[in-house]
Amino acid sequence: MNRTRTNDRSPRTRNGSADAGKGGSRFGSPAPRRSGGPSRPGGHGRRPAAVQGEFALPRTITPALPAVEDFAGLDMPEQLLAELGKQGVTAPFPIQGATLPNSLAGRDVLGRGRTGSGKTLAFGLALLARTAGQRAEPRQPLGLILVPTRELAQQVTDALTPYARSVRLRLATVVGGMSIGKQAGALRGGAEVVVATPGRLKDLIDRGACRLNQVSITVLDEADQMADMGFMPQVTALLDQVRPEGQRMLFSATLDRNVDLLVRRYLTDPVVHSVDPSAGAVTTMEHHVLHVHGADKHAATTEIAARDGRVIMFLDTKHAVDRLTQNLLDSGVRAAALHGGKSQPQRTRTLAQFKTGHVSVLVATNVAARGIHVDNLDLVVNVDPPTDHKDYLHRGGRTARAGESGRVVTLVTPHQRRGMARVMSDAGIRPQTTQIRSGDEALSRITGAQAPSGIPVVITAPVVERPQRGASSRGRRRPTSATRRAPARRPAFDAAA
């Protein structure tokens, strides 16, 4: 197997004449050829009508390479294959097995798969494999991953860091809410791959701290959310600055007409792979609508929060999140709040506390609806029902990830029933509907609800003990100099963060 690779895309022509392999194609008509820049002339051919907000998938003329069932069948550096084994990743998920043979060959990719389906490694392994062996100049990254939120940026960085290290590639994370000076310094020191939110990356470019003219591989992760959040002008402005002949990959859990412009303008002859339709329900996920009267909703919410095990509770506003969090703390529930009004260090600390179990209830706005992965999280509660089916799917996607099971529960008062029925219909879900009251057996059976202790709690940051200097044992690595110099953290009160 040839492990030598470059980012030269010459073996894969843009007019579809290159032989891409024996895989069959579901797409029959030609795609437009990229002509030196991302702007495309009109006349993309007749496209099938979109249904229920779904955009018409692009057509491809170059047959896709067949899917693989084992990572060993992929043309990747040995270091990446070894790291997969170290991480316990033994077999590719469907979206990985289908897209990686093509993305490793330099093809543009449009991938749709539900949350937790393995999209990060699907694009991340291809980007790292094709960038391995190269070195970025200061301020000039070679690969770019654009994401909508800080949390998703951090999750992508955390997921890819061990693999990047295995092939000696440097990652830089560029998001708002953190020191822009430190981020500029990381870019100045050289980073082959940048994971960024659009706004902060634009700020750094405007400062002269980053240039995208050497970026040959660009990934858009959760592109539809970037469109929903109003980032489309920034995203297109950034895409116009990367190498026009470079590779582009667009991945998302839901695709709709909001990203149609990106697909038509920036993807050429893409391989299209859809693991699940946008409205497809996960088979290991149960959906429950609990009808509750308004006067009893707070008590029912508190009992659910007091369950044994972790839960994410979604509300619409920052004020409502803070108020419920404080009420839960006063009732004896270890809760913490997550929303856009919190500083990034607060948000990072809160997520870490939730993942480790130091906090059992994460009360959040939609900022936590994407980019949050917590192992063995089996319950998500919509305290405030979402008004959009995509919000419902992404909130619910925090549970039942990677084959695990989970439940999504939505508390619905009488005047919200009609709206929730519409959301469920748009999502293609038929939930189990139950009339409940606080203290009911049905509430306990469905959610694990129980009476809270009533003893107020205050959440503090766990104390991290420093290793004793003279207690090293044979074979144990000495801490790095940076670790030895790092001061011990002081405990910090975190009642509402």
C-alpha positions as CSV (number, residue, x, y, z in Angstrom):
1,M,0.0,0.0,0.0
2,N,1.5,3.3,-1.0
3,R,1.6,5.7,2.0
4,T,3.0,8.6,0.1
5,R,0.5,11.3,-0.7
6,T,0.2,15.0,-1.6
7,N,-2.5,17.5,-1.9
8,D,-2.1,17.6,-5.7
9,R,-5.5,16.8,-7.1
10,S,-4.3,16.2,-10.6
11,P,-5.2,12.4,-10.5
12,R,-8.8,13.5,-10.0
13,T,-10.0,15.7,-12.7
14,R,-12.8,18.2,-12.2
15,N,-14.7,17.3,-15.4
16,G,-15.3,13.7,-14.2
17,S,-12.9,12.1,-16.7
18,A,-10.7,10.4,-14.1
19,D,-11.5,6.8,-13.3
20,A,-12.6,6.8,-9.7
21,G,-13.0,3.1,-9.3
22,K,-15.6,0.5,-9.8
23,G,-18.3,1.7,-7.4
24,G,-21.7,2.3,-8.9
25,S,-23.2,5.8,-9.1
26,R,-26.7,6.8,-8.1
27,F,-26.2,10.1,-9.9
28,G,-26.2,10.3,-13.6
29,S,-25.9,13.9,-15.1
30,P,-22.8,16.0,-15.3
31,A,-21.7,18.5,-12.6
32,P,-20.2,21.9,-13.5
33,R,-16.5,22.1,-13.7
34,R,-14.6,24.4,-11.3
35,S,-12.9,27.1,-13.4
36,G,-10.2,28.7,-11.3
37,G,-12.4,30.1,-8.6
38,P,-15.3,29.3,-6.4
39,S,-17.8,31.5,-8.3
40,R,-19.8,29.6,-10.8
41,P,-21.7,30.8,-13.8
42,G,-25.3,30.1,-14.1
43,G,-26.8,27.1,-15.8
44,H,-26.3,24.2,-13.4
45,G,-28.8,22.0,-15.1
46,R,-32.3,21.1,-14.2
47,R,-32.6,20.0,-10.6
48,P,-35.4,17.9,-9.1
49,A,-37.9,19.7,-7.0
50,A,-37.1,19.7,-3.3
51,V,-39.6,18.3,-0.9
52,Q,-40.5,19.6,2.6
53,G,-37.6,22.0,2.8
54,E,-35.0,19.4,1.6
55,F,-32.7,20.6,-1.1
56,A,-32.3,18.5,-4.2
57,L,-29.1,16.5,-3.9
58,P,-26.4,17.4,-6.5
59,R,-25.8,15.0,-9.3
60,T,-22.4,13.4,-9.8
61,I,-20.8,12.0,-13.0
62,T,-17.7,10.3,-11.5
63,P,-18.6,7.0,-9.9
64,A,-17.9,6.7,-6.2
65,L,-15.3,4.3,-4.9
66,P,-16.9,1.4,-3.1
67,A,-17.3,1.5,0.7
68,V,-14.9,-0.3,3.0
69,E,-15.7,-2.3,6.1
70,D,-12.2,-2.1,7.7
71,F,-9.8,0.8,8.2
72,A,-7.0,-1.4,7.0
73,G,-8.5,-1.2,3.5
74,L,-8.0,2.6,3.4
75,D,-4.9,4.3,1.9
76,M,-3.9,6.1,5.2
77,P,-0.6,6.6,6.9
78,E,0.4,3.7,9.2
79,Q,0.5,6.1,12.2
80,L,-3.2,6.9,11.8
81,L,-4.1,3.3,11.5
82,A,-2.1,2.6,14.7
83,E,-3.8,5.4,16.5
84,L,-7.3,4.2,15.6
85,G,-6.3,0.9,17.3
86,K,-5.0,2.7,20.4
87,Q,-8.3,4.7,20.6
88,G,-10.3,1.5,20.4
89,V,-11.9,2.4,17.0
90,T,-12.0,-1.0,15.4
91,A,-14.4,-0.6,12.5
92,P,-15.7,2.4,10.5
93,F,-19.2,3.6,11.0
94,P,-21.2,3.6,7.8
95,I,-20.6,7.3,6.9
96,Q,-16.9,6.7,7.4
97,G,-16.7,3.6,5.4
98,A,-18.6,5.2,2.6
99,T,-16.9,8.6,2.3
100,L,-13.3,7.9,3.3
101,P,-12.2,6.0,0.2
102,N,-13.4,9.0,-1.8
103,S,-12.2,11.8,0.4
104,L,-8.8,10.2,0.7
105,A,-8.7,10.3,-3.1
106,G,-9.4,14.0,-3.1
107,R,-13.0,14.0,-4.0
108,D,-15.4,16.6,-2.8
109,V,-17.9,15.1,-0.4
110,L,-21.4,15.9,0.8
111,G,-22.2,13.8,3.8
112,R,-25.4,13.6,5.9
113,G,-25.6,11.5,9.0
114,R,-27.4,11.9,12.3
115,T,-25.5,13.2,15.3
116,G,-23.2,10.6,16.8
117,S,-22.8,8.7,13.5
118,G,-19.1,9.4,13.2
119,K,-18.9,12.4,11.0
120,T,-15.9,14.0,12.7
121,L,-13.6,11.1,11.9
122,A,-15.2,10.8,8.5
123,F,-13.8,14.2,7.5
124,G,-11.0,14.4,10.0
125,L,-9.1,11.3,9.0
126,A,-9.1,12.3,5.4
127,L,-7.9,15.8,6.1
128,L,-5.1,14.6,8.4
129,A,-4.0,11.8,6.0
130,R,-3.9,14.1,3.0
131,T,-2.0,16.8,5.0
132,A,0.5,14.5,6.7
133,G,4.1,15.2,5.8
134,Q,3.5,18.9,5.1
135,R,4.5,21.9,7.2
136,A,2.6,25.1,7.4
137,E,4.2,28.5,7.2
138,P,3.4,31.0,9.9
139,R,-0.2,32.3,9.6
140,Q,-0.9,30.1,6.6
141,P,-2.8,26.9,7.6
142,L,-3.2,24.1,5.1
143,G,-6.5,22.7,6.3
144,L,-9.6,24.4,7.6
145,I,-12.6,23.1,9.5
146,L,-15.4,25.6,10.0
147,V,-18.0,25.0,12.7
148,P,-20.9,27.0,14.0
149,T,-20.3,27.0,17.8
150,R,-17.4,27.1,20.3
151,E,-18.6,23.8,21.8
152,L,-18.5,22.0,18.5
153,A,-15.1,23.5,17.7
154,Q,-13.7,22.1,21.0
155,Q,-15.3,18.7,20.5
156,V,-13.8,18.4,17.0
157,T,-10.4,19.5,18.3
158,D,-10.5,17.0,21.2
159,A,-11.6,14.2,18.8
160,L,-8.8,14.9,16.2
161,T,-5.9,15.8,18.5
162,P,-4.5,12.3,19.1
163,Y,-4.7,11.5,15.4
164,A,-3.0,14.8,14.5
165,R,-0.2,14.1,17.0
166,S,0.3,10.7,15.5
167,V,1.2,12.3,12.1
168,R,3.0,15.3,13.7
169,L,0.4,17.9,12.6
170,R,-0.4,21.0,14.6
171,L,-4.0,22.0,15.4
172,A,-5.2,25.4,16.3
173,T,-8.6,26.2,17.7
174,V,-10.0,29.7,16.8
175,V,-13.2,30.6,18.6
176,G,-14.8,33.7,20.2
177,G,-14.8,34.1,24.0
178,M,-11.1,33.3,24.3
179,S,-7.9,35.3,24.0
180,I,-7.6,36.4,20.4
181,G,-3.9,37.2,21.1
182,K,-3.2,33.6,22.1
183,Q,-5.0,32.4,19.0
184,A,-3.0,34.7,16.8
185,G,0.2,33.4,18.5
186,A,-0.8,29.8,17.7
187,L,-1.2,30.7,14.1
188,R,2.0,32.7,14.1
189,G,3.8,29.6,15.4
190,G,2.4,27.6,12.5
191,A,-0.6,25.3,12.5
192,E,-1.4,22.9,9.7
193,V,-5.1,22.6,10.6
194,V,-7.4,25.3,12.0
195,V,-10.7,24.5,13.6
196,A,-12.7,27.8,13.7
197,T,-15.9,29.5,14.1
198,P,-16.5,32.0,11.2
199,G,-16.6,35.2,13.2
200,R,-13.4,34.8,15.1
201,L,-11.5,33.5,12.0
202,K,-12.6,36.6,10.1
203,D,-11.4,38.8,12.9
204,L,-8.0,37.2,12.8
205,I,-7.8,37.5,9.0
206,D,-8.7,41.2,9.3
207,R,-5.8,41.6,11.8
208,G,-3.4,40.0,9.4
209,A,-2.9,37.1,11.7
210,C,-4.1,34.4,9.3
211,R,-4.3,33.9,5.5
212,L,-6.3,31.2,3.8
213,N,-4.5,31.2,0.4
214,Q,-2.7,27.9,1.2
215,V,-5.7,26.0,2.5
216,S,-6.2,23.1,0.1
217,I,-8.8,21.1,2.2
218,T,-11.8,22.8,3.7
219,V,-14.5,21.2,5.8
220,L,-17.9,22.7,6.7
221,D,-19.3,20.9,9.7
222,E,-23.0,21.5,10.5
223,A,-23.3,23.9,7.7
224,D,-27.0,24.2,8.0
225,Q,-26.7,25.6,11.5
226,M,-24.2,28.2,10.3
227,A,-26.8,29.3,7.8
228,D,-29.5,29.3,10.4
229,M,-27.3,31.5,12.7
230,G,-26.8,34.0,9.9
231,F,-23.1,33.1,9.2
232,M,-23.6,32.4,5.5
233,P,-22.1,35.7,4.3
234,Q,-19.0,35.1,6.5
235,V,-18.8,31.5,5.4
236,T,-18.9,32.3,1.7
237,A,-16.4,35.1,2.2
238,L,-14.0,32.7,3.9
239,L,-14.5,30.0,1.2
240,D,-13.7,32.5,-1.5
241,Q,-10.2,32.9,0.1
242,V,-9.1,29.3,0.1
243,R,-7.4,27.6,-2.9
244,P,-10.0,27.5,-5.6
245,E,-8.9,24.1,-6.8
246,G,-8.8,22.6,-3.3
247,Q,-11.0,19.9,-1.8
248,R,-14.2,20.7,0.0
249,M,-16.2,18.5,2.3
250,L,-19.6,19.4,3.7
251,F,-21.0,17.3,6.6
252,S,-24.2,17.8,8.6
253,A,-26.9,15.9,10.5
254,T,-29.6,17.9,8.6
255,L,-29.4,19.4,5.1
256,D,-32.0,21.8,3.8
257,R,-32.3,24.6,1.3
258,N,-30.3,26.9,3.5
259,V,-27.1,25.1,2.4
260,D,-28.1,24.7,-1.3
261,L,-26.0,27.7,-2.2
262,L,-22.9,26.2,-0.6
263,V,-23.4,22.9,-2.4
264,R,-24.0,24.4,-5.8
265,R,-21.2,27.0,-5.6
266,Y,-18.4,25.2,-3.8
267,L,-18.7,21.5,-4.4
268,T,-17.7,20.0,-7.7
269,D,-18.7,16.5,-8.8
270,P,-19.2,15.5,-5.1
271,V,-19.6,12.1,-3.7
272,V,-23.0,12.2,-1.9
273,H,-23.6,9.9,1.1
274,S,-26.7,10.0,3.4
275,V,-26.7,7.7,6.3
276,D,-30.1,8.8,7.6
277,P,-32.7,11.2,6.1
278,S,-32.9,14.4,8.1
279,A,-36.2,13.4,9.7
280,G,-35.2,9.8,10.3
281,A,-35.5,8.7,13.9
282,V,-32.8,6.7,15.6
283,T,-34.0,3.2,16.3
284,T,-32.4,3.1,19.7
285,M,-34.1,6.4,20.7
286,E,-37.5,6.6,22.4
287,H,-39.6,9.8,22.0
288,H,-42.1,10.8,24.7
289,V,-44.5,13.7,24.9
290,L,-45.6,14.2,28.4
291,H,-48.8,16.3,28.8
292,V,-48.6,18.3,32.0
293,H,-50.6,21.2,33.4
294,G,-48.7,24.5,33.8
295,A,-49.1,24.7,37.5
296,D,-47.4,21.2,37.9
297,K,-44.7,21.6,35.3
298,H,-42.0,23.0,37.7
299,A,-42.5,20.2,40.2
300,A,-42.4,17.5,37.5
301,T,-39.2,19.1,36.1
302,T,-37.5,19.1,39.5
303,E,-38.4,15.4,40.1
304,I,-36.9,14.5,36.7
305,A,-33.8,16.4,37.5
306,A,-33.4,14.5,40.8
307,R,-33.2,11.2,39.0
308,D,-30.2,8.9,39.3
309,G,-28.1,9.6,36.3
310,R,-27.3,12.5,34.1
311,V,-29.8,14.5,32.0
312,I,-29.7,17.6,29.7
313,M,-32.6,19.9,30.1
314,F,-33.3,22.4,27.3
315,L,-35.0,25.8,27.7
316,D,-35.5,28.7,25.3
317,T,-33.9,31.6,27.1
318,K,-30.7,32.4,29.2
319,H,-32.9,33.8,31.9
320,A,-35.0,30.7,32.2
321,V,-31.9,28.5,32.2
322,D,-30.4,30.5,35.1
323,R,-33.6,30.5,37.1
324,L,-34.2,26.8,36.7
325,T,-30.6,26.0,37.6
326,Q,-30.8,28.0,40.8
327,N,-34.1,26.4,41.7
328,L,-32.6,22.9,41.2
329,L,-29.6,23.8,43.3
330,D,-31.9,25.0,46.1
331,S,-33.8,21.7,45.9
332,G,-30.7,19.6,46.3
333,V,-30.0,18.8,42.6
334,R,-26.4,19.2,41.3
335,A,-27.2,21.4,38.3
336,A,-25.2,23.8,36.2
337,A,-26.2,26.3,33.4
338,L,-24.9,26.5,29.9
339,H,-25.8,29.3,27.5
340,G,-24.3,32.1,25.4
341,G,-24.2,34.5,28.2
342,K,-21.5,32.5,30.0
343,S,-17.8,33.1,29.4
344,Q,-16.0,30.5,27.5
345,P,-14.0,29.3,30.5
346,Q,-17.3,28.9,32.4
347,R,-18.8,26.9,29.5
348,T,-15.7,24.7,29.2
349,R,-15.6,24.0,33.0
350,T,-19.4,23.3,33.1
351,L,-19.1,20.8,30.3
352,A,-16.2,19.1,32.0
353,Q,-18.1,18.8,35.2
354,F,-21.1,17.3,33.5
355,K,-19.0,14.8,31.6
356,T,-17.3,13.6,34.7
357,G,-20.5,13.4,36.7
358,H,-19.5,16.2,39.1
359,V,-22.7,17.8,37.9
360,S,-25.7,15.6,37.1
361,V,-28.0,18.1,35.3
362,L,-27.0,20.3,32.5
363,V,-29.6,23.1,32.0
364,A,-29.0,24.7,28.6
365,T,-30.3,26.7,25.7
366,N,-29.8,25.5,22.1
367,V,-26.1,26.3,22.4
368,A,-25.8,22.7,23.7
369,A,-28.0,21.2,21.0
370,R,-25.0,20.5,18.8
371,G,-21.3,19.7,19.5
372,I,-21.9,18.2,22.9
373,H,-20.9,14.5,23.2
374,V,-21.3,12.8,26.6
375,D,-20.9,9.0,26.9
376,N,-23.8,7.1,28.4
377,L,-26.2,10.0,28.4
378,D,-29.6,8.3,28.3
379,L,-32.1,11.2,28.8
380,V,-32.7,14.6,27.2
381,V,-35.7,16.7,28.4
382,N,-37.2,19.6,26.5
383,V,-38.6,21.6,29.4
384,D,-39.5,24.2,26.8
385,P,-40.7,22.5,23.6
386,P,-38.7,23.5,20.5
387,T,-40.6,25.3,17.8
388,D,-38.5,23.9,14.9
389,H,-38.1,20.2,14.0
390,K,-34.4,20.6,13.4
391,D,-33.9,21.9,16.9
392,Y,-35.8,18.9,18.2
393,L,-33.6,16.5,16.3
394,H,-30.4,18.1,17.3
395,R,-31.4,18.4,21.0
396,G,-32.4,14.8,21.0
397,G,-29.2,13.8,19.3
398,R,-27.3,14.3,22.5
399,T,-28.6,10.9,23.5
400,A,-28.6,7.5,21.8
401,R,-25.2,8.3,20.2
402,A,-23.0,5.7,18.4
403,G,-25.5,2.9,18.9
404,E,-26.4,3.6,22.5
405,S,-30.0,3.9,23.6
406,G,-31.7,6.9,25.0
407,R,-35.0,8.8,25.6
408,V,-36.1,12.2,24.5
409,V,-38.9,13.7,26.7
410,T,-40.8,16.8,26.0
411,L,-43.0,18.5,28.6
412,V,-46.1,20.0,26.9
413,T,-48.7,22.2,28.5
414,P,-52.2,22.3,26.9
415,H,-51.7,25.4,24.8
416,Q,-48.4,23.9,23.3
417,R,-50.0,20.6,22.1
418,R,-50.8,21.8,18.6
419,G,-47.4,23.3,18.0
420,M,-45.6,20.2,19.3
421,A,-47.7,17.9,17.0
422,R,-46.5,20.0,14.0
423,V,-42.9,19.7,15.1
424,M,-43.2,16.0,15.5
425,S,-44.8,15.6,12.1
426,D,-42.1,17.7,10.4
427,A,-39.5,15.5,12.2
428,G,-41.2,12.3,11.0
429,I,-41.6,11.0,14.6
430,R,-44.5,9.4,16.3
431,P,-43.9,9.9,20.0
432,Q,-45.5,8.0,22.9
433,T,-47.9,10.5,24.5
434,T,-48.7,10.3,28.3
435,Q,-50.6,12.5,30.6
436,I,-48.5,12.9,33.8
437,R,-48.5,14.8,37.1
438,S,-45.6,15.2,39.6
439,G,-45.3,12.1,41.7
440,D,-46.9,9.9,39.2
441,E,-45.7,6.3,38.6
442,A,-45.7,7.0,34.9
443,L,-43.4,10.0,35.3
444,S,-41.0,7.8,37.3
445,R,-41.2,4.9,34.9
446,I,-40.4,7.0,31.8
447,T,-37.8,9.4,33.2
448,G,-36.6,7.9,36.5
449,A,-38.1,10.9,38.4
450,Q,-37.9,11.0,42.1
451,A,-38.4,13.5,45.0
452,P,-35.3,15.7,45.5
453,S,-33.5,15.9,48.8
454,G,-34.5,19.5,49.5
455,I,-31.0,20.2,50.9
456,P,-29.4,23.1,48.9
457,V,-26.1,22.4,47.2
458,V,-23.3,24.6,45.9
459,I,-21.2,23.3,42.9
460,T,-17.5,23.8,43.3
461,A,-14.7,23.0,40.9
462,P,-13.0,19.7,41.9
463,V,-9.6,20.0,43.4
464,V,-6.9,18.6,41.1
465,E,-4.1,17.1,43.2
466,R,-0.5,17.6,42.0
467,P,1.7,14.5,41.9
468,Q,4.4,14.5,44.6
469,R,7.8,15.2,43.0
470,G,9.6,12.3,44.7
471,A,7.0,9.6,44.1
472,S,7.9,8.7,40.6
473,S,8.1,4.9,39.9
474,R,10.2,3.0,37.4
475,G,8.8,3.3,33.9
476,R,6.6,6.3,34.6
477,R,7.0,9.2,32.4
478,R,8.3,12.4,33.9
479,P,5.8,15.3,33.5
480,T,6.7,17.8,30.8
481,S,8.2,21.0,31.8
482,A,5.0,22.8,30.9
483,T,3.1,20.5,33.3
484,R,5.7,21.0,36.1
485,R,5.4,24.8,35.8
486,A,1.5,24.8,35.8
487,P,0.2,26.1,39.0
488,A,-2.5,24.1,40.9
489,R,-6.0,25.4,40.3
490,R,-7.8,26.9,43.1
491,P,-11.4,25.6,43.8
492,A,-13.9,28.0,42.3
493,F,-17.5,28.4,43.2
494,D,-19.7,27.7,40.2
495,A,-23.3,27.7,41.5
496,A,-24.7,29.0,38.3
497,A,-22.2,28.1,35.6
